[in-house]
Amino acid sequence: MEQNAFSWIAAKAMLINAANHIREYLAFCTNDTMRSQAERYKGQVAINLVQLEI
């Protein structure tokens, strides 16, 4: 896949949006299993953001 500034910005924006949605979800989630899963997703999003920077 050809990389360009637009694709990098779009990917970063989508990941930031995903992180925001996860934080909002965690603010009201009371189910321990679902919280654990959301925390894992949050970690994966953080890893993906770092990979974009590299």
mmCIF entry with sequence, helices, sheets and N, C-alpha, C, O atoms, coordinates in Angstrom:
data_MODEL
# 
_entry.id   MODEL 
# 
_entity.id                         1 
_entity.type                       polymer 
_entity.pdbx_number_of_molecules   1 
# 
_entity_poly.entity_id                      1 
_entity_poly.type                           'polypeptide(L)' 
_entity_poly.nstd_linkage                   no 
_entity_poly.nstd_monomer                   no 
_entity_poly.pdbx_seq_one_letter_code       MEQNAFSWIAAKAMLINAANHIREYLAFCTNDTMRSQAERYKGQVAINLVQLEI 
_entity_poly.pdbx_seq_one_letter_code_can   MEQNAFSWIAAKAMLINAANHIREYLAFCTNDTMRSQAERYKGQVAINLVQLEI 
_entity_poly.pdbx_strand_id                 A 
# 
loop_
_entity_poly_seq.entity_id 
_entity_poly_seq.num 
_entity_poly_seq.mon_id 
_entity_poly_seq.hetero 
1 1  MET n 
1 2  GLU n 
1 3  GLN n 
1 4  ASN n 
1 5  ALA n 
1 6  PHE n 
1 7  SER n 
1 8  TRP n 
1 9  ILE n 
1 10 ALA n 
1 11 ALA n 
1 12 LYS n 
1 13 ALA n 
1 14 MET n 
1 15 LEU n 
1 16 ILE n 
1 17 ASN n 
1 18 ALA n 
1 19 ALA n 
1 20 ASN n 
1 21 HIS n 
1 22 ILE n 
1 23 ARG n 
1 24 GLU n 
1 25 TYR n 
1 26 LEU n 
1 27 ALA n 
1 28 PHE n 
1 29 CYS n 
1 30 THR n 
1 31 ASN n 
1 32 ASP n 
1 33 THR n 
1 34 MET n 
1 35 ARG n 
1 36 SER n 
1 37 GLN n 
1 38 ALA n 
1 39 GLU n 
1 40 ARG n 
1 41 TYR n 
1 42 LYS n 
1 43 GLY n 
1 44 GLN n 
1 45 VAL n 
1 46 ALA n 
1 47 ILE n 
1 48 ASN n 
1 49 LEU n 
1 50 VAL n 
1 51 GLN n 
1 52 LEU n 
1 53 GLU n 
1 54 ILE n 
# 
_struct_asym.id          A 
_struct_asym.entity_id   1 
# 
loop_
_struct_conf.conf_type_id 
_struct_conf.id 
_struct_conf.pdbx_PDB_helix_id 
_struct_conf.beg_label_comp_id 
_struct_conf.beg_label_asym_id 
_struct_conf.beg_label_seq_id 
_struct_conf.pdbx_beg_PDB_ins_code 
_struct_conf.end_label_comp_id 
_struct_conf.end_label_asym_id 
_struct_conf.end_label_seq_id 
_struct_conf.pdbx_end_PDB_ins_code 
_struct_conf.beg_auth_comp_id 
_struct_conf.beg_auth_asym_id 
_struct_conf.beg_auth_seq_id 
_struct_conf.end_auth_comp_id 
_struct_conf.end_auth_asym_id 
_struct_conf.end_auth_seq_id 
_struct_conf.pdbx_PDB_helix_class 
_struct_conf.details 
_struct_conf.pdbx_PDB_helix_length 
HELX_P HELX_P1 AA1 ALA A 5  ? PHE A 28 ? ALA A 5  PHE A 28 1 ? 24 
HELX_P HELX_P2 AA2 ASP A 32 ? GLU A 53 ? ASP A 32 GLU A 53 1 ? 22 
# 
_struct_conf_type.id          HELX_P 
_struct_conf_type.criteria    ? 
_struct_conf_type.reference   ? 
# 
loop_
_atom_site.group_PDB 
_atom_site.id 
_atom_site.type_symbol 
_atom_site.label_atom_id 
_atom_site.label_alt_id 
_atom_site.label_comp_id 
_atom_site.label_asym_id 
_atom_site.label_entity_id 
_atom_site.label_seq_id 
_atom_site.pdbx_PDB_ins_code 
_atom_site.Cartn_x 
_atom_site.Cartn_y 
_atom_site.Cartn_z 
_atom_site.occupancy 
_atom_site.B_iso_or_equiv 
_atom_site.pdbx_formal_charge 
_atom_site.auth_seq_id 
_atom_site.auth_comp_id 
_atom_site.auth_asym_id 
_atom_site.auth_atom_id 
_atom_site.pdbx_PDB_model_num 
ATOM 1   N N  . MET A 1 1  ? 0.853   -1.183 0.000  1.00 0.00 ? 1  MET A N  1 
ATOM 2   C CA . MET A 1 1  ? 0.000   0.000  0.000  1.00 0.00 ? 1  MET A CA 1 
ATOM 3   C C  . MET A 1 1  ? 0.888   1.231  0.000  1.00 0.00 ? 1  MET A C  1 
ATOM 4   O O  . MET A 1 1  ? 1.810   1.345  0.807  1.00 0.00 ? 1  MET A O  1 
ATOM 5   N N  . GLU A 1 2  ? 0.607   2.137  -0.896 1.00 0.00 ? 2  GLU A N  1 
ATOM 6   C CA . GLU A 1 2  ? 1.381   3.374  -0.979 1.00 0.00 ? 2  GLU A CA 1 
ATOM 7   C C  . GLU A 1 2  ? 1.025   4.285  0.192  1.00 0.00 ? 2  GLU A C  1 
ATOM 8   O O  . GLU A 1 2  ? -0.145  4.533  0.483  1.00 0.00 ? 2  GLU A O  1 
ATOM 9   N N  . GLN A 1 3  ? 2.065   4.773  0.848  1.00 0.00 ? 3  GLN A N  1 
ATOM 10  C CA . GLN A 1 3  ? 1.848   5.661  1.988  1.00 0.00 ? 3  GLN A CA 1 
ATOM 11  C C  . GLN A 1 3  ? 1.900   7.108  1.525  1.00 0.00 ? 3  GLN A C  1 
ATOM 12  O O  . GLN A 1 3  ? 2.692   7.476  0.658  1.00 0.00 ? 3  GLN A O  1 
ATOM 13  N N  . ASN A 1 4  ? 1.050   7.903  2.115  1.00 0.00 ? 4  ASN A N  1 
ATOM 14  C CA . ASN A 1 4  ? 1.104   9.334  1.887  1.00 0.00 ? 4  ASN A CA 1 
ATOM 15  C C  . ASN A 1 4  ? 0.644   10.021 3.157  1.00 0.00 ? 4  ASN A C  1 
ATOM 16  O O  . ASN A 1 4  ? 0.167   9.368  4.086  1.00 0.00 ? 4  ASN A O  1 
ATOM 17  N N  . ALA A 1 5  ? 0.786   11.329 3.199  1.00 0.00 ? 5  ALA A N  1 
ATOM 18  C CA . ALA A 1 5  ? 0.443   12.079 4.410  1.00 0.00 ? 5  ALA A CA 1 
ATOM 19  C C  . ALA A 1 5  ? -1.027  11.907 4.761  1.00 0.00 ? 5  ALA A C  1 
ATOM 20  O O  . ALA A 1 5  ? -1.369  11.803 5.940  1.00 0.00 ? 5  ALA A O  1 
ATOM 21  N N  . PHE A 1 6  ? -1.896  11.875 3.770  1.00 0.00 ? 6  PHE A N  1 
ATOM 22  C CA . PHE A 1 6  ? -3.326  11.753 4.051  1.00 0.00 ? 6  PHE A CA 1 
ATOM 23  C C  . PHE A 1 6  ? -3.644  10.422 4.723  1.00 0.00 ? 6  PHE A C  1 
ATOM 24  O O  . PHE A 1 6  ? -4.400  10.387 5.693  1.00 0.00 ? 6  PHE A O  1 
ATOM 25  N N  . SER A 1 7  ? -3.077  9.325  4.219  1.00 0.00 ? 7  SER A N  1 
ATOM 26  C CA . SER A 1 7  ? -3.385  8.017  4.808  1.00 0.00 ? 7  SER A CA 1 
ATOM 27  C C  . SER A 1 7  ? -2.856  7.944  6.238  1.00 0.00 ? 7  SER A C  1 
ATOM 28  O O  . SER A 1 7  ? -3.499  7.345  7.100  1.00 0.00 ? 7  SER A O  1 
ATOM 29  N N  . TRP A 1 8  ? -1.702  8.541  6.504  1.00 0.00 ? 8  TRP A N  1 
ATOM 30  C CA . TRP A 1 8  ? -1.138  8.557  7.851  1.00 0.00 ? 8  TRP A CA 1 
ATOM 31  C C  . TRP A 1 8  ? -2.030  9.361  8.787  1.00 0.00 ? 8  TRP A C  1 
ATOM 32  O O  . TRP A 1 8  ? -2.319  8.923  9.901  1.00 0.00 ? 8  TRP A O  1 
ATOM 33  N N  . ILE A 1 9  ? -2.463  10.523 8.347  1.00 0.00 ? 9  ILE A N  1 
ATOM 34  C CA . ILE A 1 9  ? -3.331  11.379 9.170  1.00 0.00 ? 9  ILE A CA 1 
ATOM 35  C C  . ILE A 1 9  ? -4.674  10.693 9.405  1.00 0.00 ? 9  ILE A C  1 
ATOM 36  O O  . ILE A 1 9  ? -5.196  10.720 10.519 1.00 0.00 ? 9  ILE A O  1 
ATOM 37  N N  . ALA A 1 10 ? -5.232  10.085 8.372  1.00 0.00 ? 10 ALA A N  1 
ATOM 38  C CA . ALA A 1 10 ? -6.524  9.403  8.509  1.00 0.00 ? 10 ALA A CA 1 
ATOM 39  C C  . ALA A 1 10 ? -6.417  8.235  9.483  1.00 0.00 ? 10 ALA A C  1 
ATOM 40  O O  . ALA A 1 10 ? -7.297  8.051  10.324 1.00 0.00 ? 10 ALA A O  1 
ATOM 41  N N  . ALA A 1 11 ? -5.353  7.446  9.382  1.00 0.00 ? 11 ALA A N  1 
ATOM 42  C CA . ALA A 1 11 ? -5.177  6.306  10.282 1.00 0.00 ? 11 ALA A CA 1 
ATOM 43  C C  . ALA A 1 11 ? -5.017  6.794  11.722 1.00 0.00 ? 11 ALA A C  1 
ATOM 44  O O  . ALA A 1 11 ? -5.602  6.219  12.640 1.00 0.00 ? 11 ALA A O  1 
ATOM 45  N N  . LYS A 1 12 ? -4.237  7.838  11.919 1.00 0.00 ? 12 LYS A N  1 
ATOM 46  C CA . LYS A 1 12 ? -4.036  8.372  13.269 1.00 0.00 ? 12 LYS A CA 1 
ATOM 47  C C  . LYS A 1 12 ? -5.346  8.901  13.840 1.00 0.00 ? 12 LYS A C  1 
ATOM 48  O O  . LYS A 1 12 ? -5.645  8.680  15.014 1.00 0.00 ? 12 LYS A O  1 
ATOM 49  N N  . ALA A 1 13 ? -6.120  9.590  13.029 1.00 0.00 ? 13 ALA A N  1 
ATOM 50  C CA . ALA A 1 13 ? -7.404  10.128 13.483 1.00 0.00 ? 13 ALA A CA 1 
ATOM 51  C C  . ALA A 1 13 ? -8.358  9.003  13.881 1.00 0.00 ? 13 ALA A C  1 
ATOM 52  O O  . ALA A 1 13 ? -9.067  9.112  14.882 1.00 0.00 ? 13 ALA A O  1 
ATOM 53  N N  . MET A 1 14 ? -8.375  7.924  13.097 1.00 0.00 ? 14 MET A N  1 
ATOM 54  C CA . MET A 1 14 ? -9.254  6.800  13.425 1.00 0.00 ? 14 MET A CA 1 
ATOM 55  C C  . MET A 1 14 ? -8.840  6.141  14.744 1.00 0.00 ? 14 MET A C  1 
ATOM 56  O O  . MET A 1 14 ? -9.694  5.764  15.546 1.00 0.00 ? 14 MET A O  1 
ATOM 57  N N  . LEU A 1 15 ? -7.545  6.004  14.963 1.00 0.00 ? 15 LEU A N  1 
ATOM 58  C CA . LEU A 1 15 ? -7.074  5.394  16.204 1.00 0.00 ? 15 LEU A CA 1 
ATOM 59  C C  . LEU A 1 15 ? -7.366  6.284  17.408 1.00 0.00 ? 15 LEU A C  1 
ATOM 60  O O  . LEU A 1 15 ? -7.756  5.790  18.466 1.00 0.00 ? 15 LEU A O  1 
ATOM 61  N N  . ILE A 1 16 ? -7.181  7.578  17.254 1.00 0.00 ? 16 ILE A N  1 
ATOM 62  C CA . ILE A 1 16 ? -7.497  8.506  18.350 1.00 0.00 ? 16 ILE A CA 1 
ATOM 63  C C  . ILE A 1 16 ? -8.988  8.455  18.655 1.00 0.00 ? 16 ILE A C  1 
ATOM 64  O O  . ILE A 1 16 ? -9.388  8.468  19.819 1.00 0.00 ? 16 ILE A O  1 
ATOM 65  N N  . ASN A 1 17 ? -9.804  8.398  17.616 1.00 0.00 ? 17 ASN A N  1 
ATOM 66  C CA . ASN A 1 17 ? -11.252 8.288  17.789 1.00 0.00 ? 17 ASN A CA 1 
ATOM 67  C C  . ASN A 1 17 ? -11.603 6.985  18.512 1.00 0.00 ? 17 ASN A C  1 
ATOM 68  O O  . ASN A 1 17 ? -12.463 6.978  19.393 1.00 0.00 ? 17 ASN A O  1 
ATOM 69  N N  . ALA A 1 18 ? -10.949 5.898  18.147 1.00 0.00 ? 18 ALA A N  1 
ATOM 70  C CA . ALA A 1 18 ? -11.196 4.614  18.813 1.00 0.00 ? 18 ALA A CA 1 
ATOM 71  C C  . ALA A 1 18 ? -10.823 4.693  20.290 1.00 0.00 ? 18 ALA A C  1 
ATOM 72  O O  . ALA A 1 18 ? -11.556 4.199  21.147 1.00 0.00 ? 18 ALA A O  1 
ATOM 73  N N  . ALA A 1 19 ? -9.677  5.320  20.588 1.00 0.00 ? 19 ALA A N  1 
ATOM 74  C CA . ALA A 1 19 ? -9.243  5.459  21.982 1.00 0.00 ? 19 ALA A CA 1 
ATOM 75  C C  . ALA A 1 19 ? -10.258 6.272  22.782 1.00 0.00 ? 19 ALA A C  1 
ATOM 76  O O  . ALA A 1 19 ? -10.540 5.952  23.937 1.00 0.00 ? 19 ALA A O  1 
ATOM 77  N N  . ASN A 1 20 ? -10.801 7.313  22.178 1.00 0.00 ? 20 ASN A N  1 
ATOM 78  C CA . ASN A 1 20 ? -11.806 8.133  22.855 1.00 0.00 ? 20 ASN A CA 1 
ATOM 79  C C  . ASN A 1 20 ? -13.074 7.330  23.146 1.00 0.00 ? 20 ASN A C  1 
ATOM 80  O O  . ASN A 1 20 ? -13.649 7.436  24.229 1.00 0.00 ? 20 ASN A O  1 
ATOM 81  N N  . HIS A 1 21 ? -13.501 6.535  22.182 1.00 0.00 ? 21 HIS A N  1 
ATOM 82  C CA . HIS A 1 21 ? -14.693 5.701  22.381 1.00 0.00 ? 21 HIS A CA 1 
ATOM 83  C C  . HIS A 1 21 ? -14.462 4.679  23.494 1.00 0.00 ? 21 HIS A C  1 
ATOM 84  O O  . HIS A 1 21 ? -15.355 4.422  24.301 1.00 0.00 ? 21 HIS A O  1 
ATOM 85  N N  . ILE A 1 22 ? -13.278 4.108  23.533 1.00 0.00 ? 22 ILE A N  1 
ATOM 86  C CA . ILE A 1 22 ? -12.974 3.130  24.577 1.00 0.00 ? 22 ILE A CA 1 
ATOM 87  C C  . ILE A 1 22 ? -12.991 3.804  25.947 1.00 0.00 ? 22 ILE A C  1 
ATOM 88  O O  . ILE A 1 22 ? -13.544 3.257  26.901 1.00 0.00 ? 22 ILE A O  1 
ATOM 89  N N  . ARG A 1 23 ? -12.385 4.993  26.048 1.00 0.00 ? 23 ARG A N  1 
ATOM 90  C CA . ARG A 1 23 ? -12.389 5.724  27.331 1.00 0.00 ? 23 ARG A CA 1 
ATOM 91  C C  . ARG A 1 23 ? -13.816 6.040  27.773 1.00 0.00 ? 23 ARG A C  1 
ATOM 92  O O  . ARG A 1 23 ? -14.145 5.896  28.951 1.00 0.00 ? 23 ARG A O  1 
ATOM 93  N N  . GLU A 1 24 ? -14.659 6.467  26.845 1.00 0.00 ? 24 GLU A N  1 
ATOM 94  C CA . GLU A 1 24 ? -16.060 6.754  27.166 1.00 0.00 ? 24 GLU A CA 1 
ATOM 95  C C  . GLU A 1 24 ? -16.761 5.489  27.652 1.00 0.00 ? 24 GLU A C  1 
ATOM 96  O O  . GLU A 1 24 ? -17.521 5.533  28.619 1.00 0.00 ? 24 GLU A O  1 
ATOM 97  N N  . TYR A 1 25 ? -16.512 4.375  26.993 1.00 0.00 ? 25 TYR A N  1 
ATOM 98  C CA . TYR A 1 25 ? -17.120 3.109  27.378 1.00 0.00 ? 25 TYR A CA 1 
ATOM 99  C C  . TYR A 1 25 ? -16.673 2.709  28.777 1.00 0.00 ? 25 TYR A C  1 
ATOM 100 O O  . TYR A 1 25 ? -17.491 2.295  29.599 1.00 0.00 ? 25 TYR A O  1 
ATOM 101 N N  . LEU A 1 26 ? -15.383 2.830  29.048 1.00 0.00 ? 26 LEU A N  1 
ATOM 102 C CA . LEU A 1 26 ? -14.847 2.436  30.351 1.00 0.00 ? 26 LEU A CA 1 
ATOM 103 C C  . LEU A 1 26 ? -15.387 3.304  31.485 1.00 0.00 ? 26 LEU A C  1 
ATOM 104 O O  . LEU A 1 26 ? -15.410 2.875  32.638 1.00 0.00 ? 26 LEU A O  1 
ATOM 105 N N  . ALA A 1 27 ? -15.813 4.508  31.167 1.00 0.00 ? 27 ALA A N  1 
ATOM 106 C CA . ALA A 1 27 ? -16.330 5.417  32.188 1.00 0.00 ? 27 ALA A CA 1 
ATOM 107 C C  . ALA A 1 27 ? -17.622 4.897  32.816 1.00 0.00 ? 27 ALA A C  1 
ATOM 108 O O  . ALA A 1 27 ? -17.924 5.221  33.965 1.00 0.00 ? 27 ALA A O  1 
ATOM 109 N N  . PHE A 1 28 ? -18.392 4.088  32.069 1.00 0.00 ? 28 PHE A N  1 
ATOM 110 C CA . PHE A 1 28 ? -19.662 3.618  32.620 1.00 0.00 ? 28 PHE A CA 1 
ATOM 111 C C  . PHE A 1 28 ? -19.784 2.091  32.674 1.00 0.00 ? 28 PHE A C  1 
ATOM 112 O O  . PHE A 1 28 ? -20.757 1.581  33.231 1.00 0.00 ? 28 PHE A O  1 
ATOM 113 N N  . CYS A 1 29 ? -18.846 1.368  32.125 1.00 0.00 ? 29 CYS A N  1 
ATOM 114 C CA . CYS A 1 29 ? -18.917 -0.093 32.100 1.00 0.00 ? 29 CYS A CA 1 
ATOM 115 C C  . CYS A 1 29 ? -18.693 -0.658 33.501 1.00 0.00 ? 29 CYS A C  1 
ATOM 116 O O  . CYS A 1 29 ? -17.729 -0.297 34.176 1.00 0.00 ? 29 CYS A O  1 
ATOM 117 N N  . THR A 1 30 ? -19.579 -1.535 33.926 1.00 0.00 ? 30 THR A N  1 
ATOM 118 C CA . THR A 1 30 ? -19.453 -2.153 35.249 1.00 0.00 ? 30 THR A CA 1 
ATOM 119 C C  . THR A 1 30 ? -19.167 -3.649 35.168 1.00 0.00 ? 30 THR A C  1 
ATOM 120 O O  . THR A 1 30 ? -18.895 -4.277 36.191 1.00 0.00 ? 30 THR A O  1 
ATOM 121 N N  . ASN A 1 31 ? -19.223 -4.219 33.992 1.00 0.00 ? 31 ASN A N  1 
ATOM 122 C CA . ASN A 1 31 ? -18.976 -5.645 33.808 1.00 0.00 ? 31 ASN A CA 1 
ATOM 123 C C  . ASN A 1 31 ? -17.462 -5.878 33.742 1.00 0.00 ? 31 ASN A C  1 
ATOM 124 O O  . ASN A 1 31 ? -16.791 -5.354 32.852 1.00 0.00 ? 31 ASN A O  1 
ATOM 125 N N  . ASP A 1 32 ? -16.934 -6.653 34.671 1.00 0.00 ? 32 ASP A N  1 
ATOM 126 C CA . ASP A 1 32 ? -15.490 -6.871 34.748 1.00 0.00 ? 32 ASP A CA 1 
ATOM 127 C C  . ASP A 1 32 ? -14.908 -7.493 33.487 1.00 0.00 ? 32 ASP A C  1 
ATOM 128 O O  . ASP A 1 32 ? -13.822 -7.114 33.048 1.00 0.00 ? 32 ASP A O  1 
ATOM 129 N N  . THR A 1 33 ? -15.621 -8.435 32.910 1.00 0.00 ? 33 THR A N  1 
ATOM 130 C CA . THR A 1 33 ? -15.141 -9.083 31.689 1.00 0.00 ? 33 THR A CA 1 
ATOM 131 C C  . THR A 1 33 ? -15.066 -8.084 30.540 1.00 0.00 ? 33 THR A C  1 
ATOM 132 O O  . THR A 1 33 ? -14.078 -8.041 29.808 1.00 0.00 ? 33 THR A O  1 
ATOM 133 N N  . MET A 1 34 ? -16.108 -7.289 30.388 1.00 0.00 ? 34 MET A N  1 
ATOM 134 C CA . MET A 1 34 ? -16.137 -6.296 29.307 1.00 0.00 ? 34 MET A CA 1 
ATOM 135 C C  . MET A 1 34 ? -15.095 -5.201 29.535 1.00 0.00 ? 34 MET A C  1 
ATOM 136 O O  . MET A 1 34 ? -14.480 -4.721 28.583 1.00 0.00 ? 34 MET A O  1 
ATOM 137 N N  . ARG A 1 35 ? -14.895 -4.808 30.788 1.00 0.00 ? 35 ARG A N  1 
ATOM 138 C CA . ARG A 1 35 ? -13.867 -3.811 31.109 1.00 0.00 ? 35 ARG A CA 1 
ATOM 139 C C  . ARG A 1 35 ? -12.480 -4.338 30.733 1.00 0.00 ? 35 ARG A C  1 
ATOM 140 O O  . ARG A 1 35 ? -11.662 -3.618 30.160 1.00 0.00 ? 35 ARG A O  1 
ATOM 141 N N  . SER A 1 36 ? -12.234 -5.597 31.062 1.00 0.00 ? 36 SER A N  1 
ATOM 142 C CA . SER A 1 36 ? -10.949 -6.211 30.748 1.00 0.00 ? 36 SER A CA 1 
ATOM 143 C C  . SER A 1 36 ? -10.709 -6.227 29.242 1.00 0.00 ? 36 SER A C  1 
ATOM 144 O O  . SER A 1 36 ? -9.615  -5.913 28.772 1.00 0.00 ? 36 SER A O  1 
ATOM 145 N N  . GLN A 1 37 ? -11.732 -6.592 28.501 1.00 0.00 ? 37 GLN A N  1 
ATOM 146 C CA . GLN A 1 37 ? -11.624 -6.623 27.042 1.00 0.00 ? 37 GLN A CA 1 
ATOM 147 C C  . GLN A 1 37 ? -11.373 -5.218 26.495 1.00 0.00 ? 37 GLN A C  1 
ATOM 148 O O  . GLN A 1 37 ? -10.535 -5.042 25.611 1.00 0.00 ? 37 GLN A O  1 
ATOM 149 N N  . ALA A 1 38 ? -12.084 -4.225 27.006 1.00 0.00 ? 38 ALA A N  1 
ATOM 150 C CA . ALA A 1 38 ? -11.905 -2.845 26.554 1.00 0.00 ? 38 ALA A CA 1 
ATOM 151 C C  . ALA A 1 38 ? -10.500 -2.345 26.885 1.00 0.00 ? 38 ALA A C  1 
ATOM 152 O O  . ALA A 1 38 ? -9.903  -1.612 26.096 1.00 0.00 ? 38 ALA A O  1 
ATOM 153 N N  . GLU A 1 39 ? -9.972  -2.732 28.037 1.00 0.00 ? 39 GLU A N  1 
ATOM 154 C CA . GLU A 1 39 ? -8.608  -2.339 28.411 1.00 0.00 ? 39 GLU A CA 1 
ATOM 155 C C  . GLU A 1 39 ? -7.588  -2.948 27.444 1.00 0.00 ? 39 GLU A C  1 
ATOM 156 O O  . GLU A 1 39 ? -6.607  -2.298 27.083 1.00 0.00 ? 39 GLU A O  1 
ATOM 157 N N  . ARG A 1 40 ? -7.818  -4.182 27.031 1.00 0.00 ? 40 ARG A N  1 
ATOM 158 C CA . ARG A 1 40 ? -6.923  -4.806 26.045 1.00 0.00 ? 40 ARG A CA 1 
ATOM 159 C C  . ARG A 1 40 ? -6.996  -4.071 24.713 1.00 0.00 ? 40 ARG A C  1 
ATOM 160 O O  . ARG A 1 40 ? -5.970  -3.848 24.070 1.00 0.00 ? 40 ARG A O  1 
ATOM 161 N N  . TYR A 1 41 ? -8.208  -3.693 24.293 1.00 0.00 ? 41 TYR A N  1 
ATOM 162 C CA . TYR A 1 41 ? -8.358  -2.925 23.055 1.00 0.00 ? 41 TYR A CA 1 
ATOM 163 C C  . TYR A 1 41 ? -7.650  -1.576 23.170 1.00 0.00 ? 41 TYR A C  1 
ATOM 164 O O  . TYR A 1 41 ? -7.010  -1.115 22.225 1.00 0.00 ? 41 TYR A O  1 
ATOM 165 N N  . LYS A 1 42 ? -7.772  -0.959 24.331 1.00 0.00 ? 42 LYS A N  1 
ATOM 166 C CA . LYS A 1 42 ? -7.110  0.329  24.557 1.00 0.00 ? 42 LYS A CA 1 
ATOM 167 C C  . LYS A 1 42 ? -5.588  0.181  24.401 1.00 0.00 ? 42 LYS A C  1 
ATOM 168 O O  . LYS A 1 42 ? -4.926  1.034  23.809 1.00 0.00 ? 42 LYS A O  1 
ATOM 169 N N  . GLY A 1 43 ? -5.063  -0.896 24.934 1.00 0.00 ? 43 GLY A N  1 
ATOM 170 C CA . GLY A 1 43 ? -3.635  -1.160 24.795 1.00 0.00 ? 43 GLY A CA 1 
ATOM 171 C C  . GLY A 1 43 ? -3.233  -1.384 23.350 1.00 0.00 ? 43 GLY A C  1 
ATOM 172 O O  . GLY A 1 43 ? -2.191  -0.900 22.911 1.00 0.00 ? 43 GLY A O  1 
ATOM 173 N N  . GLN A 1 44 ? -4.052  -2.114 22.611 1.00 0.00 ? 44 GLN A N  1 
ATOM 174 C CA . GLN A 1 44 ? -3.740  -2.365 21.203 1.00 0.00 ? 44 GLN A CA 1 
ATOM 175 C C  . GLN A 1 44 ? -3.772  -1.076 20.389 1.00 0.00 ? 44 GLN A C  1 
ATOM 176 O O  . GLN A 1 44 ? -2.938  -0.874 19.507 1.00 0.00 ? 44 GLN A O  1 
ATOM 177 N N  . VAL A 1 45 ? -4.731  -0.206 20.683 1.00 0.00 ? 45 VAL A N  1 
ATOM 178 C CA . VAL A 1 45 ? -4.804  1.088  19.993 1.00 0.00 ? 45 VAL A CA 1 
ATOM 179 C C  . VAL A 1 45 ? -3.533  1.897  20.275 1.00 0.00 ? 45 VAL A C  1 
ATOM 180 O O  . VAL A 1 45 ? -2.974  2.520  19.372 1.00 0.00 ? 45 VAL A O  1 
ATOM 181 N N  . ALA A 1 46 ? -3.084  1.883  21.525 1.00 0.00 ? 46 ALA A N  1 
ATOM 182 C CA . ALA A 1 46 ? -1.860  2.609  21.887 1.00 0.00 ? 46 ALA A CA 1 
ATOM 183 C C  . ALA A 1 46 ? -0.659  2.054  21.123 1.00 0.00 ? 46 ALA A C  1 
ATOM 184 O O  . ALA A 1 46 ? 0.177   2.816  20.636 1.00 0.00 ? 46 ALA A O  1 
ATOM 185 N N  . ILE A 1 47 ? -0.575  0.734  21.018 1.00 0.00 ? 47 ILE A N  1 
ATOM 186 C CA . ILE A 1 47 ? 0.514   0.111  20.255 1.00 0.00 ? 47 ILE A CA 1 
ATOM 187 C C  . ILE A 1 47 ? 0.450   0.542  18.796 1.00 0.00 ? 47 ILE A C  1 
ATOM 188 O O  . ILE A 1 47 ? 1.474   0.873  18.198 1.00 0.00 ? 47 ILE A O  1 
ATOM 189 N N  . ASN A 1 48 ? -0.753  0.538  18.223 1.00 0.00 ? 48 ASN A N  1 
ATOM 190 C CA . ASN A 1 48 ? -0.914  0.939  16.821 1.00 0.00 ? 48 ASN A CA 1 
ATOM 191 C C  . ASN A 1 48 ? -0.512  2.393  16.593 1.00 0.00 ? 48 ASN A C  1 
ATOM 192 O O  . ASN A 1 48 ? 0.085   2.720  15.567 1.00 0.00 ? 48 ASN A O  1 
ATOM 193 N N  . LEU A 1 49 ? -0.835  3.260  17.539 1.00 0.00 ? 49 LEU A N  1 
ATOM 194 C CA . LEU A 1 49 ? -0.429  4.661  17.405 1.00 0.00 ? 49 LEU A CA 1 
ATOM 195 C C  . LEU A 1 49 ? 1.087   4.802  17.417 1.00 0.00 ? 49 LEU A C  1 
ATOM 196 O O  . LEU A 1 49 ? 1.645   5.577  16.640 1.00 0.00 ? 49 LEU A O  1 
ATOM 197 N N  . VAL A 1 50 ? 1.748   4.068  18.279 1.00 0.00 ? 50 VAL A N  1 
ATOM 198 C CA . VAL A 1 50 ? 3.216   4.097  18.309 1.00 0.00 ? 50 VAL A CA 1 
ATOM 199 C C  . VAL A 1 50 ? 3.790   3.539  17.001 1.00 0.00 ? 50 VAL A C  1 
ATOM 200 O O  . VAL A 1 50 ? 4.761   4.077  16.468 1.00 0.00 ? 50 VAL A O  1 
ATOM 201 N N  . GLN A 1 51 ? 3.204   2.484  16.498 1.00 0.00 ? 51 GLN A N  1 
ATOM 202 C CA . GLN A 1 51 ? 3.686   1.913  15.231 1.00 0.00 ? 51 GLN A CA 1 
ATOM 203 C C  . GLN A 1 51 ? 3.561   2.924  14.095 1.00 0.00 ? 51 GLN A C  1 
ATOM 204 O O  . GLN A 1 51 ? 4.424   2.975  13.219 1.00 0.00 ? 51 GLN A O  1 
ATOM 205 N N  . LEU A 1 52 ? 2.517   3.715  14.098 1.00 0.00 ? 52 LEU A N  1 
ATOM 206 C CA . LEU A 1 52 ? 2.374   4.757  13.073 1.00 0.00 ? 52 LEU A CA 1 
ATOM 207 C C  . LEU A 1 52 ? 3.488   5.790  13.182 1.00 0.00 ? 52 LEU A C  1 
ATOM 208 O O  . LEU A 1 52 ? 4.031   6.240  12.173 1.00 0.00 ? 52 LEU A O  1 
ATOM 209 N N  . GLU A 1 53 ? 3.818   6.154  14.393 1.00 0.00 ? 53 GLU A N  1 
ATOM 210 C CA . GLU A 1 53 ? 4.867   7.153  14.605 1.00 0.00 ? 53 GLU A CA 1 
ATOM 211 C C  . GLU A 1 53 ? 6.226   6.648  14.139 1.00 0.00 ? 53 GLU A C  1 
ATOM 212 O O  . GLU A 1 53 ? 7.039   7.404  13.607 1.00 0.00 ? 53 GLU A O  1 
ATOM 213 N N  . ILE A 1 54 ? 6.457   5.349  14.351 1.00 0.00 ? 54 ILE A N  1 
ATOM 214 C CA . ILE A 1 54 ? 7.738   4.765  13.945 1.00 0.00 ? 54 ILE A CA 1 
ATOM 215 C C  . ILE A 1 54 ? 7.788   4.659  12.440 1.00 0.00 ? 54 ILE A C  1 
ATOM 216 O O  . ILE A 1 54 ? 8.783   4.192  11.887 1.00 0.00 ? 54 ILE A O  1 
# 
